[in-house]
Amino acid sequence: MPRRRLTVLAATLGLSALALTACSGGSTAANPDAGSDLGLISGGTLTVATEGTYRPFSYHEGAGELTGFDVEIAKAVADKLGLQVKFQETQWDAIFAGLDAGRFDVIANQVSINPERQEKYTFSSPYTVSRGVIVTTDSDNAISSFADLSGKTTAQSLTSNWYELATSSGAQVEAVEGWAQAVALLKQGRVDATVNDQLTYLDYEKTNSPTGLKIAATTEDSSESAFAFKKGQDKLADAVDGALDELRADGTLATISDKYFGADVTK
């Protein structure tokens, strides 16, 4: 049964009930038994786990403060909920273990929703929607669908899902280490295309435009990313959903998305 949407009002959140003494170790991790009947958080601070090294979603510009697409959305959500926000930078390999241990309340790090994760964690509604894309040069009109990859050469990392999609579409694959090398081969005319995530292309285009590249085709299936919570944190997830609804309606999500991608990838 879908979780009910909550109207994001200070009274609804019962912020007075959230004014609890923080743990002695300084953690504000979620505690459903802390006294709030919404099962939100202690101390009025939302502790958010993120990598801090994952541009453009969560990163530092030089020696500057933490910033990025996911970081700005998390800040906007906390502001809607009338909460302070504290970011805890954590390596991806340890991020779910930290959530399980209660070291933070939520993960904001482009966590894609899949059945395996849904069995273990509670998710908010998606705030990022992306698809796989074929990227070619602007002048190439020979590829307009995945079927057109048959007999063509694409540049792919051999360990990525995009490698599997390219080969299943009939492409010959030139092995590369990542996006930057794939783009270099494509611009040099040594491959016909590369298959990758739409967000990767949009970020590259936003940062380097004009690039001389284009999206030639898009997958029908999409990948959705959301905030991840410990199982049972439905009330906190409901409150976050309500905040996301308001941020979507007032244009905040679209504005943040346009800043990083030049397009609205939040719906």
Backbone torsions as a table, in degrees:
resi	resn	phi	psi	omega
1	MET	NA	128.4	-178.4
2	PRO	-61.2	145.4	176.6
3	ARG	-69.1	142.5	178.4
4	ARG	-71.4	145.5	175.5
5	ARG	-76.3	139.5	178.7
6	LEU	-107.8	136.8	173.0
7	THR	-72.4	128.9	-173.0
8	VAL	-87.9	90.1	177.1
9	LEU	-126.1	145.8	-179.6
10	ALA	-57.4	-37.6	-178.9
11	ALA	-66.0	-39.3	-179.8
12	THR	-64.5	-39.6	-178.1
13	LEU	-71.9	-16.8	179.4
14	GLY	59.5	53.1	-174.7
15	LEU	-60.9	-27.1	177.2
16	SER	-63.2	-32.0	178.7
17	ALA	-74.9	-17.5	-179.1
18	LEU	-85.4	-11.5	-176.4
19	ALA	-76.7	69.6	-177.6
20	LEU	-107.5	158.4	179.2
21	THR	-69.3	129.3	-179.0
22	ALA	-70.2	159.0	179.3
23	CYS	-62.3	152.9	-176.7
24	SER	-62.0	-27.8	180.0
25	GLY	-81.7	1.4	178.0
26	GLY	88.5	-3.4	179.7
27	SER	-75.3	143.3	175.0
28	THR	-117.9	31.8	-175.2
29	ALA	-64.1	155.4	-173.4
30	ALA	-58.9	138.6	178.3
31	ASN	-143.3	95.3	-176.3
32	PRO	-59.3	-20.7	-177.9
33	ASP	-98.8	13.3	-174.3
34	ALA	-75.9	-5.0	176.0
35	GLY	119.9	-13.0	177.9
36	SER	-86.9	126.0	-179.3
37	ASP	-72.6	-5.8	171.8
38	LEU	-90.2	-7.2	-179.0
39	GLY	63.8	38.1	-177.5
40	LEU	-84.5	-112.7	-172.1
41	ILE	-138.0	163.8	177.7
42	SER	-92.8	150.4	172.7
43	GLY	78.5	-2.4	179.2
44	GLY	71.6	16.9	179.7
45	THR	-123.8	127.6	177.2
46	LEU	-90.2	115.9	-180.0
47	THR	-93.6	121.2	-171.2
48	VAL	-116.5	125.0	176.2
49	ALA	-88.7	134.8	177.5
50	THR	-156.1	158.0	-174.2
51	GLU	-71.9	-44.7	-176.0
52	GLY	81.2	1.3	-179.8
53	THR	-132.8	23.5	-170.2
54	TYR	-122.4	76.6	-179.6
55	ARG	-70.0	138.3	4.3
56	PRO	-96.9	18.2	-172.9
57	PHE	-87.6	-37.8	-175.9
58	SER	-159.6	105.6	-172.4
59	TYR	-161.8	171.6	174.4
60	HIS	-112.8	133.3	175.4
61	GLU	-87.5	98.9	-173.9
62	GLY	65.7	-126.7	178.6
63	ALA	-97.7	16.9	-176.3
64	GLY	-77.4	-177.2	-179.2
65	GLU	-71.1	160.9	176.5
66	LEU	-61.5	134.3	179.3
67	THR	-146.8	-175.0	177.7
68	GLY	128.3	168.4	-177.0
69	PHE	-58.6	-53.0	-179.5
70	ASP	-65.7	-36.4	-179.5
71	VAL	-64.1	-45.2	-179.5
72	GLU	-66.7	-37.2	178.6
73	ILE	-68.0	-40.9	177.6
74	ALA	-61.6	-41.6	177.8
75	LYS	-62.8	-42.3	-179.4
76	ALA	-65.3	-39.1	177.9
77	VAL	-63.9	-47.9	179.8
78	ALA	-59.8	-40.3	179.2
79	ASP	-62.8	-42.3	177.5
80	LYS	-61.8	-34.3	-178.2
81	LEU	-85.4	-2.6	-179.1
82	GLY	70.9	29.6	-177.4
83	LEU	-114.4	151.7	167.3
84	GLN	-75.8	159.5	178.5
85	VAL	-129.0	137.4	178.0
86	LYS	-128.7	125.5	-179.8
87	PHE	-97.0	136.0	178.3
88	GLN	-120.2	105.1	-176.4
89	GLU	-73.6	126.5	-171.4
90	THR	-141.2	136.9	176.6
91	GLN	-63.0	145.4	-176.3
92	TRP	-57.1	-40.2	-176.9
93	ASP	-62.1	-21.5	-177.5
94	ALA	-111.7	2.6	-168.7
95	ILE	-71.3	-39.1	179.9
96	PHE	-74.2	-34.3	175.7
97	ALA	-62.7	-37.7	177.6
98	GLY	-66.1	-38.9	176.7
99	LEU	-65.0	-43.6	178.7
100	ASP	-59.7	-36.0	-177.2
101	ALA	-82.5	-4.6	178.3
102	GLY	78.9	22.6	-179.5
103	ARG	-78.0	-15.0	174.5
104	PHE	-153.0	168.9	-174.1
105	ASP	-87.7	-31.4	-169.9
106	VAL	-157.7	152.5	173.2
107	ILE	-105.1	130.1	173.2
108	ALA	-125.0	91.3	-172.2
109	ASN	-159.3	45.6	-179.1
110	GLN	51.8	49.7	177.4
111	VAL	-78.9	112.2	-179.6
112	SER	-76.1	142.7	-179.8
113	ILE	-84.3	124.1	173.8
114	ASN	-143.4	162.8	-175.3
115	PRO	-56.6	-38.8	-179.3
116	GLU	-62.3	-45.1	179.6
117	ARG	-70.5	-33.7	-179.7
118	GLN	-65.7	-25.0	176.8
119	GLU	-70.7	-26.9	-173.2
120	LYS	-105.9	-23.7	-171.9
121	TYR	-134.4	160.4	173.9
122	THR	-98.8	136.2	-178.3
123	PHE	-116.0	148.2	168.8
124	SER	-76.0	178.0	169.3
125	SER	-66.6	153.4	-176.6
126	PRO	-64.3	143.8	170.9
127	TYR	-118.1	1.0	173.4
128	THR	-139.1	131.1	176.5
129	VAL	-127.3	125.0	-178.3
130	SER	-139.2	159.6	179.0
131	ARG	-130.2	164.9	172.3
132	GLY	-78.8	145.1	-178.3
133	VAL	-135.3	151.1	168.2
134	ILE	-95.4	126.0	178.6
135	VAL	-110.1	128.7	177.2
136	THR	-129.7	178.2	172.9
137	THR	-75.6	156.9	-179.4
138	ASP	-56.0	-33.7	-173.3
139	SER	-84.7	-6.5	-176.7
140	ASP	-89.8	114.6	177.9
141	ASN	-111.2	11.8	-177.3
142	ALA	-82.7	-16.6	-177.5
143	ILE	-119.4	119.0	177.4
144	SER	-136.7	5.8	178.5
145	SER	-156.5	167.0	178.0
146	PHE	-68.5	-27.9	176.5
147	ALA	-63.3	-29.4	-179.7
148	ASP	-70.9	-11.2	177.9
149	LEU	-73.2	-15.9	-179.5
150	SER	-58.2	122.2	-179.6
151	GLY	84.5	-6.7	178.0
152	LYS	-91.6	168.4	178.8
153	THR	-111.8	129.0	176.5
154	THR	-119.5	156.0	177.5
155	ALA	-102.4	120.4	-175.4
156	GLN	-143.9	149.9	166.3
157	SER	-73.7	131.7	-174.8
158	LEU	-70.8	-12.8	-178.7
159	THR	-101.0	4.9	-176.1
160	SER	-97.4	159.3	173.9
161	ASN	-64.3	-27.4	-178.5
162	TRP	-68.7	-29.4	174.2
163	TYR	-60.8	-45.4	179.9
164	GLU	-63.5	-40.1	179.6
165	LEU	-66.8	-41.0	179.7
166	ALA	-64.1	-46.8	-178.1
167	THR	-68.1	-37.4	178.7
168	SER	-67.7	-20.2	177.0
169	SER	-88.6	0.5	175.9
170	GLY	95.2	9.6	-178.4
171	ALA	-81.3	150.5	167.0
172	GLN	-88.1	136.6	-172.5
173	VAL	-110.1	129.7	169.7
174	GLU	-94.7	118.6	-175.2
175	ALA	-71.9	133.1	176.7
176	VAL	-135.4	167.6	-179.3
177	GLU	-85.0	-22.8	-178.7
178	GLY	178.2	-168.9	-173.9
179	TRP	-58.3	-47.0	-175.4
180	ALA	-58.6	-43.5	180.0
181	GLN	-69.9	-37.0	178.3
182	ALA	-62.1	-44.2	179.6
183	VAL	-63.6	-40.3	179.4
184	ALA	-60.8	-46.0	179.0
185	LEU	-64.4	-37.6	-180.0
186	LEU	-65.4	-44.8	179.9
187	LYS	-68.2	-28.4	178.1
188	GLN	-80.0	-6.3	-179.4
189	GLY	77.6	15.2	-178.3
190	ARG	-85.4	-15.9	172.3
191	VAL	-135.0	162.7	-178.2
192	ASP	-88.0	-27.1	-173.8
193	ALA	-166.2	172.4	167.3
194	THR	-139.9	146.3	177.9
195	VAL	-108.1	130.2	-177.7
196	ASN	-157.7	-173.9	179.0
197	ASP	-79.6	141.0	-179.6
198	GLN	-56.6	-38.3	-178.1
199	LEU	-64.3	-37.3	178.2
200	THR	-61.6	-45.2	178.3
201	TYR	-63.7	-46.5	-177.5
202	LEU	-62.8	-40.0	177.2
203	ASP	-63.0	-44.1	179.4
204	TYR	-63.3	-43.4	-179.3
205	GLU	-66.0	-40.9	179.7
206	LYS	-64.5	-38.0	-175.6
207	THR	-82.8	-31.1	-169.5
208	ASN	-119.9	4.2	-175.3
209	SER	-56.8	141.3	-0.7
210	PRO	-81.4	138.3	-174.7
211	THR	-102.9	-17.3	-175.3
212	GLY	77.9	13.0	179.9
213	LEU	-116.2	164.5	177.6
214	LYS	-151.1	161.9	171.1
215	ILE	-86.3	119.2	-177.7
216	ALA	-92.2	-27.8	-179.8
217	ALA	-161.3	156.7	-176.3
218	THR	-132.1	142.5	177.0
219	THR	-69.9	155.1	175.3
220	GLU	-76.6	-38.2	-179.7
221	ASP	-75.1	145.7	179.1
222	SER	-121.5	159.0	173.8
223	SER	-109.8	134.9	-178.1
224	GLU	-118.1	134.6	178.5
225	SER	-117.2	147.2	-174.0
226	ALA	-150.9	173.3	170.9
227	PHE	-72.7	138.5	179.9
228	ALA	-112.4	134.4	-179.8
229	PHE	-124.5	162.9	171.4
230	LYS	-61.0	149.0	176.7
231	LYS	-58.5	136.1	-179.8
232	GLY	97.6	-8.5	179.1
233	GLN	-88.6	44.0	-176.4
234	ASP	-63.0	-35.8	-176.7
235	LYS	-69.6	-39.2	175.4
236	LEU	-66.3	-42.5	178.5
237	ALA	-62.9	-38.0	177.1
238	ASP	-61.6	-43.7	179.9
239	ALA	-63.5	-41.7	177.5
240	VAL	-64.0	-40.4	176.5
241	ASP	-58.9	-43.3	178.5
242	GLY	-61.2	-41.3	177.7
243	ALA	-64.1	-43.7	178.9
244	LEU	-61.8	-39.0	177.1
245	ASP	-59.0	-45.4	-179.1
246	GLU	-67.6	-40.3	179.8
247	LEU	-67.8	-31.3	175.9
248	ARG	-71.8	-42.5	-178.1
249	ALA	-67.8	-36.8	-177.1
250	ASP	-88.9	2.4	174.6
251	GLY	88.5	1.0	-177.9
252	THR	-64.2	-44.7	-179.4
253	LEU	-61.9	-42.0	179.8
254	ALA	-64.4	-38.4	179.7
255	THR	-65.3	-45.3	177.9
256	ILE	-62.6	-42.6	-179.9
257	SER	-62.6	-43.8	-179.6
258	ASP	-63.4	-34.3	179.0
259	LYS	-60.1	-39.4	-174.9
260	TYR	-97.9	-27.6	-172.5
261	PHE	-125.4	-9.5	-177.6
262	GLY	69.5	17.4	-179.5
263	ALA	-161.3	162.3	178.1
264	ASP	-91.4	107.4	-179.4
265	VAL	-105.9	16.3	-175.0
266	THR	-95.7	3.0	-179.7
267	LYS	-151.1	NA	NA
